[in-house]
């Protein structure tokens, strides 16, 4: 293993993991908002019965 220690993790690893998690969460929230807005507009334009 090059540069990766199993027992001790440097703080930046946790920082990177947290940053990636926040990025994924924000992207997922943005996608949900876009889908909700598009779905609402689509339902208003062409309502499905």
Buried (B, 14 or more C-beta within 10 A) or exposed (E): EEEEEEEEEEEEEEEEEEEEEEEEEEEEEEEEEEEEEEEEEEEEEEEEE
